[in-house]
Amino acid sequence: MMKIAEAQDKATLKKFRPYIENAKVILVDLEGDQLGPNGTITYIQINTFDTAMCFLIDIKLIGDDELRKPDGWLR
């Protein structure tokens, strides 16, 4: 059974990092407004084959710092 973990703040997002970075394979789904070269990402869903965990990241609430910074880990 799939478990869902949702990050709506930076502290929770930080807890997700080791699970995502250490996964051998990740699946990513982006949701947003007019996704494309000029669109805005609002939500990220990340799954790994390591665990039955689905990581949901609410970019609208957290902000897009980790996507915009050249060394941002979500980038």
C-alpha positions as CSV (number, residue, x, y, z in Angstrom):
1,M,0.0,0.0,0.0
2,M,1.3,3.4,-1.0
3,K,2.0,5.9,1.8
4,I,1.7,9.6,1.1
5,A,4.0,12.2,2.7
6,E,3.2,15.9,2.0
7,A,5.6,18.8,2.4
8,Q,3.9,22.2,3.0
9,D,6.9,23.8,4.7
10,K,10.6,23.8,4.3
11,A,11.3,21.8,7.5
12,T,9.3,18.9,6.2
13,L,10.8,19.1,2.7
14,K,14.3,18.9,4.3
15,K,13.2,15.5,5.9
16,F,12.4,14.2,2.4
17,R,15.8,14.9,1.0
18,P,17.7,11.8,2.1
19,Y,15.0,9.5,0.8
20,I,14.9,11.2,-2.6
21,E,18.6,11.8,-3.1
22,N,19.6,8.2,-2.1
23,A,17.0,6.5,-4.4
24,K,18.4,4.6,-7.4
25,V,15.3,5.5,-9.5
26,I,12.8,8.4,-9.0
27,L,9.6,9.1,-10.8
28,V,8.6,12.8,-11.0
29,D,5.3,14.4,-12.0
30,L,4.9,18.1,-12.2
31,E,1.7,20.0,-11.8
32,G,1.3,23.7,-12.5
33,D,-0.1,26.7,-14.3
34,Q,0.7,26.6,-18.1
35,L,3.6,24.2,-17.7
36,G,6.2,24.7,-20.3
37,P,9.0,27.2,-20.8
38,N,7.0,30.1,-19.3
39,G,4.8,28.1,-16.9
40,T,4.9,27.9,-13.1
41,I,5.3,24.6,-11.2
42,T,2.9,24.5,-8.2
43,Y,3.1,20.9,-7.1
44,I,5.7,18.1,-7.4
45,Q,5.1,14.4,-6.9
46,I,8.1,12.1,-6.4
47,N,8.0,8.4,-6.1
48,T,10.9,5.9,-5.6
49,F,11.1,2.2,-6.0
50,D,13.0,2.0,-2.7
51,T,9.9,2.5,-0.6
52,A,6.1,2.6,-1.1
53,M,6.2,6.3,-0.4
54,C,4.8,9.1,-2.5
55,F,6.3,12.5,-1.7
56,L,4.1,15.5,-2.5
57,I,5.7,18.9,-2.5
58,D,3.5,22.0,-2.5
59,I,5.7,24.6,-4.2
60,K,3.0,27.3,-3.8
61,L,3.3,27.1,0.0
62,I,7.0,26.3,0.3
63,G,8.3,28.6,-2.4
64,D,10.5,27.7,-5.4
65,D,13.9,28.5,-3.9
66,E,15.2,24.9,-4.4
67,L,14.1,25.0,-8.0
68,R,15.6,28.4,-8.9
69,K,19.0,28.2,-7.2
70,P,21.7,26.7,-9.4
71,D,22.7,24.4,-6.5
72,G,19.1,23.8,-5.3
73,W,18.7,20.1,-4.5
74,L,15.3,19.7,-6.2
75,R,16.6,21.2,-9.4
